[in-house]
Amino acid sequence: MNAADQARSLELAQAIASAAALVRSQFPDARANLTPWRDDPHTRAWAEAESVDLSFHFPGWNPRNQCRSMLVQLRFDADPAARRPRLLGVLIRGLTTETERWRLATVGDWQPTGSHPPQPAVVEKLQHVCRELFALFESRFGAGPGSQDWAA
């Protein structure tokens, strides 16, 4: 689901903005997009309320990254009783206008798979972003009173 649509509280909006800033800190030439999905009936049918999706577009073909854009999908606990969002995983996809070139998921060894993986230095940056995203959401929503409701 589009990150802009998921920002239902000030605390979550700040966390989403921080997530975008984390990605941009490693990929400064990327332009963030908080609404990567179209708003049409077909796309809405596939919307996942437990996903926050952001995309990042490079100014052209990036041979180190092996893509023009990256889709970052943050997956949260789907438990509606959860009072705070809990980040379960991150999926980053490297895309061109034609197809997905690679994907990196925070399961297993956190290595990219696909037809054209990014260079090792980029893989390190992607893994660093994932670790920082887990730390961000843990620090904002992990423990303590006063957190806003996730579904507020």
N, C-alpha and C positions, 0 to 999 in steps of 0.2 A: 504494500500500500504506500502511496506517496508520503514522504516524510512530512510535507506541509500539511497533509490531512490528519496526520497522527499527533501533531503538536496541540494537544487538547488542554494542556496546563502550561503555566509559565515555566515550571521546572523541566518538563519534558521538552518544551521548545528550546530552552537553553542547552539541554543535553544534545539535541539534534544539531543545533548550531555549533556546539563544541565538537561533535563528531565530524561535521564538515570541515571545521578548522584543522582537526587532526589529520585528515586526508590531505588537505591543502598544504600542511606543514611538510609533508613528504613529497608532494607533487604540486609545487607552487604554480606551475603553468596551467593546471587544470581549473576549469570553471565549474563550480558546483551548480547542481540543479536539484531542488527539493521536490519537484513534481515530474519524475521521469515517465510516468504512465499517463496515457490519454484518459480523458474522462468520457468514456462511452459505455454503452450497455455491455458489450463483449468484454471489455477490460474489467469493468466492475464485477462481472460474474466470477472473475478469477482473483479478486481482491482477498488478501489475507490480513485479517485484523491484527495478527501477532507479528507482522513484518513491517519494518520501517525501511523504505527504499530511497536511496539517494543516487544520483549519477554524477559523474565528473567527465567533462569533455576537454580533450586536448586541442590545441589550435590547429592540429593537422596530424598526419600519420606519425606515430612515435615508435621508431624501431626498437628502442630499449624495452618499451612496454608491450610491443607487438599488438597495439590496439589504438583506436581513436578515442574510445570512451571506456569508462569503468562503471559498472553498476554495483553498488554496495548495498547488500541486503542484511539488515540486522534482524535476527530472529529472537523473539521474546517468548517467555513462558506463556502459554495460552490459557492458563488457569484464570478464569474470570474472578475468582475469589482473591487472587493475589492483589495486595494493596499497593505493591511497588513493582515496576517492571524488572524482570530478571533476564539479562542478556544470556541466551543459550548458545548462540553461535553467529558467525559472520560468514557470508558468502560474497566473494568479489569476483565479478566476471569481466574479462577483457573483451571488448566488442569492436567490430567494424560495422559499417553500414550493411554488410551482407550477412554476417554471422558472428557467433561466439567463437573467439580464438582460444581462450583458456578460462579456467576457473580455479579459484583457491578457496577452500573451505576450512573452517577451524575444527575439523575432525581428522583423526588419523595424524599424519605427519605434517600437515599444513603446507603441503607442496602443491604447486599448480599442476593441473592436468589439462590436456587439450592438444590441438594440432600445432599451435605456435605459442609455447610458453614464453613469458618475459625473461629477460636476462637475470642472472643470479643476484645482482645488486638490487634490481627492482623487486625480486622475490623477498629479499631481506626487508626492504621498505614496506612491502605489503604485510609481512608478518609482524613488523613493528607496529603498524597501524592497528592490526587486529588486537595485539596485546594492549595497546593504549585504549582501544575502544572498550575492552573488558574492564580495564582499570577505571575508565571514566564512568561507566554505568554502575560499577560496584561502589565507587566513591559517592555518587549522587543518590543512588537508590538502595545500596546494599544493607544499611542498618541505620538505626536511630529513629527517633520520633520526629515528626514534623514534615515528613515527605508527603508530597501531593499524591492523590490517588492516580493510578495509571489510567483508569477508564473514566476519569472525571470529565 
